Amino acid sequence: MRILTVTLGERSYPIYIGKDLLRSSEAWVRHIDATQVMIVTNETVAPLYLDAVVRQLRDKRVATVILPDGEEYKTIDSAMAVFDELLRWKFSRSAHLIALGGGVIGDLAGFAAACYQRGVPFLQIPTSLLAQVDSSVGGKTAVNHPRGKNMIGAFYQPKCVIADTATLDTLPDRELSAGLAEVIKYGLIRDPEFFDWMEEHMDALLRREPEALTYAIERSCRNKAEVVAADEREAGERATLNLGHTFGHAVETGMGYGRVLHGEAVAIGMCQAADLSRRLGWLSAADVDRIATLLKRARLPVAPPPSLSAERYLELMAVDKKNVEGQLRFILLERIGKATLPRPVDVGRLTATLEEYGRV
């Protein structure tokens, strides 16, 4: 087992990375200093891992909420379903929530924990690669709104993160690739040696070789933990973690939540951000091609659906948390391994990128 720490003073917490951690309570159950525990999971994950987690909580009063699976269910209505059960069971402010699932469950259960009685402790048990390397770490919690992704939420840190690599054995290939988009992102924004490593080991990652996957998860989490420790509430460097997300969120919202996976949308967005960086004179055409090639090798899309016009993109991107007073701002790349802070971009260059990718 590998242990990393997100260093946030009194809110610091460990990330446990290893195989079969859900079948052993040694590492993580000690973080639950309460008798009331609510596990939030979904219909796909529950049959696979819920019993294993419940078995480690024999001395607790355990309740469960099993939600439908999919981004389209990351809504305020789903959060209300969690609140309904917490109240029905008369759970107190000392109760703990456990988020058992992918990024949707982690975001939603974390949001519910942040809100219930103005905040109760929660643990993250991410079961997808994307959640293990990104969404479970850092305390961003949210639900979606029909007009914008993650627009209703809170910064709320977990007590710990338990990344059991054995859960990736049951992950569909498409979900594995979606997670690799976020892994590639770390190489692009701050870790060029990691990007080089992925070019050499992408085939091993797709074959789910344990050593390669564990290394990629640990290095990704280390990058994320360092950024969050330096900038918990996204006042500066943490914004670079959103490379490709302004474009990507527009794809998700425009196509309908769940039709394009989050990691797929981020991959498309990173290609568009790379193209826009080239138009500003930072990346070369060879750099853009190198980025797209690695994403394609990870079996990810690099262009948006043709039905999403440049005009619709601009409309959707107007509802983005990084915008200031109506001005569109983007995370871009000065080079592979170095991202910019959010910056306004000339609409002409932005439109050129959107139109270019509309023809791919």
C-alpha angles and dihedrals in degrees: 000000000000120000124201127177130221099213110216105140111245089002095055115132141178130249112212116202122185149099123289095002091146090063093055123057094193096102106035116020090074087070090066106081095169137080096223117073129173117195115203114198141137140250093263099047099037097071090049106044114002096092092050091055094044090052090061090055100057094137094050134084098244127194127175138209114199112194131187114271121250146067090265088069095056090104142127087255090061090048088052089054088058092047090049091057094044089054094042089055090044091233113184133219089271092060118114127221123210120204105210110181145039131318095295093056092042093052094043098044090045090052090050090049091051091052106037108101086342093298139349127186120267140184128215119224102175116195100183128069092239092054093045094053100035130358099047092056124070107030102262108149127174152136126228129250122208088246098047144009120248093356094137114056152090142239103251123156124218124231091239143340120232111197106187106190090200089073089068090068089076096041114117115244092246091055091048090055091047089057092049089062090066091045090054089048092065091056091050098048103039117344114064093168088058089051088053090049091053091052087057097041106034093109090052090051092051089050087053093235103184097225093051094045094048091049092049092048094047095047092046092049091047090054092047093046092052092051094046092047090054096043115015098172101038099255091141135336096023089069088070088071085073094070106148093004099108089056092037097051088052089055092050095047095041095049095040124264112287099020092092115033117237093245091049091052091048090051090054090046094050090054090051091047089051091051091049089049088054091052088055091054100252107103123043123230086252090056091051091049091048091054094047091047093055092047091050090050087054086056093248129140118251100191132052124247109281091238091071106088126200089249092053090047091055091048093051095044090055086076100063131125093229093060118104121205091340095310115131113233129187141194106233138174125256086185138333102295097024124081128187126233115253109298137175115254131208108260091224093059092043092052090048090056092047092049092046092054091045087065097046 
